[in-house]
C-alpha cells in the first residue's frame, strides 16, 4: 500500500475516551487514513455487512477491535468476522485493556492478527498506537479487497 492510497480503518470501541485518544494519534499520521467508529459488536457487524444505516459503508482495510463492550463483545464479534467468507481476510487488531491469557490465546485461536494491550498512560498509549500504525500501514502488505 502506498501513501497515496487511502487506508480504511474501522475502530470498534465503546469507550469514548479511548476512541478520542486513538483518533487523535491516528490523525497525526502522514499516511492517508479514513477512520470510522462504531460502539459495539452489533454495530460492527451491521457496518461490515452494510446493513441499515451502514448500507454505504466502505469495507475497512483493517479493524481495531476492543474486547469488552456491551451487547456483543469483541470475542464474539471476532469469531463472526473470521467465520464469514466475505470478511475473514480483513485483518483484525485486538486493542484492549485485557491482558488475561485466556483472552490472548482465545483471540489468536479465533483468528486475530495482532493483540495489543492498551496502556494506561497517555504517552504510552500514543507510542503503542503509533507503533501499531507504523507496522500495519508501512511494513505490512494488506490484502486487496475483492
VMD Tcl script that draws the C-alpha trace (Angstrom):
set ca {
  {0.00 0.00 0.00}
  {1.40 3.39 -0.89}
  {0.96 6.67 0.92}
  {-1.21 7.83 -2.00}
  {-3.76 5.13 -1.18}
  {-6.42 5.88 1.42}
  {-6.44 3.23 4.14}
  {-9.85 2.47 5.60}
  {-9.97 1.69 9.32}
  {-12.90 0.57 11.43}
  {-12.41 1.32 15.13}
  {-14.74 -0.71 17.35}
  {-14.77 0.53 20.96}
  {-17.38 1.60 23.50}
  {-15.08 3.89 25.49}
  {-15.34 7.41 24.06}
  {-12.10 8.47 25.77}
  {-10.18 5.64 24.09}
  {-11.84 6.43 20.76}
  {-10.89 10.11 21.03}
  {-7.32 9.29 22.02}
  {-6.88 6.75 19.21}
  {-8.34 9.16 16.66}
  {-6.11 11.97 17.91}
  {-2.98 9.87 17.49}
  {-4.00 8.46 14.10}
  {-4.93 11.90 12.78}
  {-1.28 12.93 13.19}
  {-0.32 10.23 10.71}
  {1.44 11.08 7.47}
  {-0.49 8.18 5.95}
  {-3.89 8.90 4.43}
  {-6.38 7.26 6.77}
  {-10.16 7.25 6.79}
  {-11.34 6.14 10.22}
  {-14.90 5.11 11.04}
  {-16.04 4.19 14.52}
  {-18.78 2.01 15.98}
  {-19.58 1.38 19.65}
  {-20.01 -2.41 19.89}
  {-20.04 -5.74 18.08}
  {-23.63 -5.39 16.91}
  {-22.84 -2.13 15.13}
  {-19.56 -3.59 13.86}
  {-21.31 -6.46 12.11}
  {-24.00 -4.14 10.72}
  {-21.22 -1.91 9.37}
  {-19.22 -4.79 7.87}
  {-22.31 -6.37 6.31}
  {-23.57 -2.95 5.15}
  {-26.95 -3.26 6.87}
  {-29.31 -0.44 7.82}
  {-27.66 2.93 8.26}
  {-24.36 1.39 7.11}
  {-25.55 0.37 3.63}
  {-22.97 2.71 2.06}
  {-20.13 1.80 4.42}
  {-16.69 1.36 2.92}
  {-15.14 -2.02 3.61}
  {-12.21 -1.47 6.00}
  {-8.65 -2.50 5.26}
  {-8.08 -3.03 8.99}
  {-10.25 -3.37 12.09}
  {-9.22 -2.22 15.58}
  {-11.43 -4.25 17.93}
  {-11.92 -3.83 21.67}
  {-12.92 -6.94 23.62}
  {-15.06 -5.69 26.47}
  {-18.15 -3.98 25.05}
  {-21.88 -4.10 25.73}
  {-24.45 -6.00 23.61}
  {-21.87 -8.06 21.68}
  {-18.30 -8.19 22.88}
  {-15.16 -8.34 20.78}
  {-14.62 -12.06 21.27}
  {-17.96 -12.96 19.67}
  {-17.52 -10.26 17.03}
  {-14.06 -11.54 16.08}
  {-15.43 -15.07 15.70}
  {-18.24 -13.80 13.45}
  {-15.79 -11.86 11.29}
  {-13.43 -14.80 10.87}
  {-16.31 -17.25 10.22}
  {-17.68 -15.07 7.41}
  {-16.17 -15.91 3.99}
  {-16.63 -12.29 2.86}
  {-14.93 -10.78 5.91}
  {-12.35 -13.28 7.16}
  {-9.43 -11.83 5.15}
  {-9.80 -8.45 6.83}
  {-7.03 -8.11 9.43}
  {-8.24 -7.59 12.99}
  {-6.07 -5.94 15.62}
  {-7.32 -6.52 19.15}
  {-6.82 -3.26 21.06}
  {-8.00 -3.80 24.62}
  {-7.27 -3.30 28.30}
  {-7.32 -7.04 28.99}
  {-4.04 -8.86 29.46}
  {-5.69 -12.13 30.51}
  {-4.03 -15.19 28.98}
  {-7.45 -16.66 28.09}
  {-8.24 -13.55 26.01}
  {-4.87 -13.56 24.27}
  {-4.98 -17.27 23.45}
  {-8.71 -17.17 22.64}
  {-8.49 -14.29 20.20}
  {-5.48 -15.71 18.38}
  {-7.28 -19.05 18.19}
  {-10.28 -17.23 16.70}
  {-8.08 -15.62 14.05}
  {-6.94 -12.27 15.45}
  {-3.98 -10.91 13.53}
  {-2.50 -8.97 16.43}
  {-3.17 -8.45 20.16}
  {-2.28 -5.13 21.77}
  {-2.93 -4.19 25.39}
  {-3.95 -0.55 25.80}
  {-1.51 1.15 28.14}
  {-2.84 3.37 30.91}
  {-0.72 6.50 30.43}
  {-1.26 9.00 27.63}
  {2.35 8.95 26.39}
  {2.48 5.15 26.38}
  {-0.90 4.95 24.63}
  {0.36 7.29 21.91}
  {3.53 5.24 21.47}
  {1.59 2.00 21.17}
  {-0.88 3.39 18.62}
  {1.96 4.91 16.59}
  {3.87 1.61 16.66}
  {0.78 -0.32 15.55}
  {0.13 2.27 12.85}
  {3.70 2.09 11.57}
  {3.67 -1.69 11.46}
  {0.27 -2.15 9.81}
  {0.45 0.74 7.37}
  {4.10 0.87 6.32}
  {5.55 -2.60 6.93}
  {2.63 -5.00 6.32}
  {1.08 -5.58 2.92}
  {-2.69 -5.58 3.48}
  {-4.89 -7.85 1.35}
  {-6.65 -6.28 -1.60}
  {-10.41 -6.01 -1.48}
  {-12.46 -8.30 -3.66}
}
mol new
graphics top color blue
foreach p $ca { graphics top sphere $p radius 0.5 }
foreach p [lrange $ca 0 end-1] q [lrange $ca 1 end] { graphics top cylinder $p $q radius 0.2 }
display resetview
